Amino acid sequence: MKLQKGMRVFGSIKDISDQILINTGVQNVHEYNGLTYFKDAYVPLQTWRSLTDVESRLLVAKRAKFSDHSKSVYVGEIPAKLKDAFQPLDLKSCTIPNEVLPKFHDNKKIVKKINKELHAFLKDLSSTGSFKFHRVTRAIANKETISYHLMGETQTHIGLHIDQSRRFKIHTAYKSGNRISINLSEETRTLIFTNLTLIQIYNLLSQKIDLSKTDLNPDNIAELFYIHYPDYPVVKVAIKPYQYYVAPTDNFFHDASTVGNKEIDVTIVYTGLFDQLP
């Protein structure tokens, strides 16, 4: 299936197209590359290639306003002052995920300076000042997807998914805010996603199934879409060290990946409304 016009990627990164790959769809997995997945989980096929000119025009916005945060993925780089504030934490010395949070807890003066620079940066990105700290994520290297639920002592991965930071219906997902995720690692991580909003997914599914007889909801929409459209392309955007993305993660299927990396993956995430990007 060919890429359709939907979510668009833009940002302050020069030649952002060079950081984007596309593939030929997804596969349902239960065990994959040593990871355990839920039975309804889907991950991208390993058929990555560069964008064609047509795909680039559909996906990449040369110039864009961020007035509609529900349909855009923005990629940028944090200011030098903020990057310098993070450096004394020495996160690169962490060899396992459990070593990351103590770096923040044990260095209160450094974290105070980080918070000052971070909030100044985030304030400029939000017209309302409506945002809050979500978490510091930590993931091991070389994982196909990083999101999981802890089932007993087993990390059971969920594959491509929507976040549900609050309860919503398919046709109201676009009203959710978005989130910013800053790569604090020494290696490039990737954002993988399907470039269609939930309303677009709903409309495509209406061509395949009788929605009057199907309880289509945010919990099952990803599985049903990938069952009926397994060959719809997945997009991969590289997020280099100290780059960030802003995306409406309640409104499109996505996950992060650390495939090919050798070091601990660390990000800091804020949720809210980021609608006035550089």
C-alpha positions in Angstrom: 0.0 0.0 0.0 1.3 3.5 -0.8 1.9 6.2 1.7 -1.0 8.6 2.2 -1.0 12.2 3.1 -1.5 12.5 6.9 0.9 13.3 9.7 3.7 15.5 8.5 7.3 15.9 9.7 9.1 19.2 9.9 11.6 21.0 12.1 14.7 23.1 12.5 17.0 20.3 11.5 18.7 20.9 8.1 17.8 18.2 5.6 15.4 16.4 7.9 14.6 14.0 5.1 18.1 12.5 5.5 17.0 11.3 9.0 13.8 9.6 7.7 13.3 6.0 6.4 10.2 4.1 5.3 9.3 0.5 5.1 6.6 -1.9 3.6 4.5 -2.5 6.7 4.2 -4.5 9.9 4.1 -8.0 11.3 2.4 -9.5 14.3 4.8 -10.9 16.9 4.8 -12.8 20.2 8.5 -13.3 20.7 10.8 -11.1 18.7 14.6 -10.6 19.0 14.5 -11.9 22.5 11.6 -9.7 23.6 8.1 -10.8 24.8 5.1 -9.1 23.2 1.4 -9.1 23.8 -0.6 -11.3 21.3 -2.0 -8.2 19.6 1.3 -6.4 19.1 2.7 -5.3 15.8 6.3 -4.2 14.9 7.7 -2.8 11.7 9.1 -5.0 9.0 12.9 -4.7 8.5 12.6 -3.4 4.9 13.8 0.2 5.6 14.8 2.5 2.7 15.0 6.2 1.9 12.0 8.2 0.9 11.1 8.6 -2.8 10.5 12.1 -4.0 6.8 11.5 -4.0 6.9 10.2 -0.4 9.0 13.1 0.7 6.5 15.6 -0.6 3.7 13.8 1.2 5.5 13.4 4.5 8.0 16.2 4.9 6.8 19.8 5.3 9.4 22.3 4.1 7.7 25.2 5.8 4.9 24.6 8.3 3.0 26.4 11.0 2.4 24.4 14.2 -1.1 25.6 14.6 -2.4 22.0 14.3 -0.3 20.1 16.8 -2.5 17.0 16.3 -1.2 16.3 12.8 2.5 17.2 13.1 5.8 15.7 14.2 8.5 18.3 14.9 12.2 17.6 15.2 14.6 20.1 16.7 17.8 20.4 18.8 17.9 21.8 22.3 19.8 25.0 22.9 23.5 24.9 23.7 22.9 26.3 27.3 20.5 23.4 28.0 22.8 20.8 26.6 25.7 22.2 28.7 23.4 22.0 31.8 22.9 18.3 31.3 26.6 17.4 30.7 27.7 17.5 34.3 25.2 14.6 35.1 27.6 12.3 33.2 24.7 10.1 32.0 27.0 8.4 29.5 28.7 6.6 32.4 25.5 4.7 33.1 25.8 1.1 32.0 22.4 -0.2 33.2 19.0 1.6 33.4 18.9 1.6 37.2 22.0 3.8 37.3 20.2 6.7 35.6 17.8 8.1 38.2 20.3 8.3 41.0 22.3 10.7 38.8 19.3 13.0 39.1 18.6 12.3 42.7 22.2 12.7 43.9 23.1 15.9 42.0 20.5 18.5 43.2 22.5 21.6 42.3 23.0 20.3 38.7 19.4 19.4 38.5 18.3 22.8 39.7 20.3 24.4 36.9 18.8 21.9 34.4 15.3 22.7 35.5 15.9 26.5 35.1 17.2 26.1 31.6 14.6 23.4 30.7 11.6 25.4 31.8 12.8 28.5 30.0 13.1 26.4 26.8 9.8 24.7 27.2 8.0 27.9 28.1 8.9 29.3 24.7 7.4 26.3 23.0 4.0 26.6 24.6 1.4 29.3 24.0 -0.3 28.5 27.3 2.5 27.4 29.5 0.5 24.2 30.0 3.0 21.4 30.4 4.3 19.1 33.1 7.2 16.6 33.7 6.2 13.1 32.7 9.3 10.9 33.3 12.9 10.1 32.5 12.7 7.0 30.3 15.5 4.4 30.4 15.9 1.6 27.9 18.5 -1.0 27.1 20.2 -0.9 23.7 19.2 -2.7 20.6 15.5 -3.1 21.3 13.1 -3.2 18.4 10.5 -1.3 20.4 10.9 0.0 24.0 7.4 0.4 25.4 6.2 -2.4 27.7 4.0 -3.3 30.6 5.4 -5.2 33.5 3.5 -8.5 33.9 4.7 -10.0 37.1 8.5 -10.0 36.5 8.2 -10.1 32.7 8.5 -7.0 30.4 5.7 -7.6 27.9 6.1 -5.2 25.0 3.2 -3.5 23.3 4.5 -2.7 19.9 3.1 0.2 17.8 0.5 1.9 19.9 -1.2 5.1 21.0 -0.6 6.7 24.4 -3.6 7.2 26.5 -2.5 9.9 28.9 -6.2 10.4 29.5 -9.3 8.6 28.4 -10.7 9.8 25.1 -12.7 8.5 22.1 -11.3 8.0 18.7 -12.9 11.2 17.3 -11.7 13.3 20.2 -8.1 12.1 20.3 -7.0 15.1 18.3 -8.0 17.3 21.3 -5.2 15.8 23.4 -2.0 17.8 23.8 1.3 16.5 22.6 4.6 15.6 24.2 8.3 16.5 23.9 10.9 13.8 24.2 14.6 14.9 24.4 17.3 12.4 23.6 19.9 12.6 26.4 21.8 9.6 25.1 25.2 9.4 23.3 23.6 7.5 20.4 20.8 8.1 17.9 17.4 6.6 18.8 14.5 6.4 16.4 10.8 7.3 16.5 8.8 4.8 14.5 5.2 5.6 13.5 2.3 5.3 11.1 1.6 8.7 9.7 -2.2 8.6 10.0 -4.4 10.2 12.7 -7.0 8.2 14.5 -9.8 9.7 12.4 -8.0 8.7 9.2 -7.5 5.2 10.6 -11.2 5.1 11.5 -12.2 6.1 7.9 -9.9 3.4 6.4 -11.3 0.8 8.7 -14.8 1.7 7.6 -13.9 0.5 4.2 -13.0 -3.0 5.6 -15.4 -3.7 8.4 -19.0 -2.8 9.4 -18.3 -0.3 12.2 -22.0 -0.5 13.3 -21.3 -4.0 14.5 -17.8 -3.5 15.8 -16.8 -1.9 19.1 -14.0 0.1 17.7 -12.2 2.0 20.5 -8.8 3.3 21.4 -7.9 0.0 23.0 -8.3 -2.1 19.8 -8.0 0.3 16.9 -4.3 -0.4 16.4 -4.8 -4.2 16.2 -7.7 -3.9 13.8 -5.9 -1.4 11.5 -2.8 -3.6 11.2 -4.9 -6.7 10.7 -6.6 -5.1 7.7 -3.7 -2.9 6.5 -0.5 -4.8 7.3 1.2 -3.4 4.2 0.7 0.2 5.1 4.2 1.8 5.5 5.8 2.6 8.8 8.1 5.7 9.1 11.3 5.9 11.0 12.8 9.2 12.1 16.2 9.4 13.6 16.5 11.5 16.8 20.2 12.2 17.3 21.8 13.1 20.7 20.3 16.2 22.2 17.7 16.4 19.5 14.0 16.2 20.4 10.7 15.5 18.9 7.3 16.9 19.6 4.4 14.7 18.7 0.7 14.1 19.4 1.2 10.6 20.8 -2.4 10.1 21.7 -3.4 10.5 18.1 -1.1 8.2 16.0 0.5 4.8 16.3 4.1 4.9 17.4 7.0 3.6 19.5 10.7 4.3 20.0 13.5 2.0 18.9 17.1 1.5 20.0 18.0 -1.0 17.3 21.7 -1.0 16.5 22.7 0.9 19.7 25.2 -0.2 22.3 24.6 2.1 25.2 21.7 2.9 27.6 18.9 5.0 26.0 17.9 8.0 28.1 15.2 10.6 27.4 13.3 13.2 29.4 9.7 13.6 28.5 7.2 16.4 29.2 3.5 16.4 28.3 1.2 19.3 27.7 0.6 21.7 24.8 3.7 22.6 22.7 2.3 24.6 19.8 4.7 27.4 19.0 7.9 25.7 17.8 10.9 27.5 16.2 
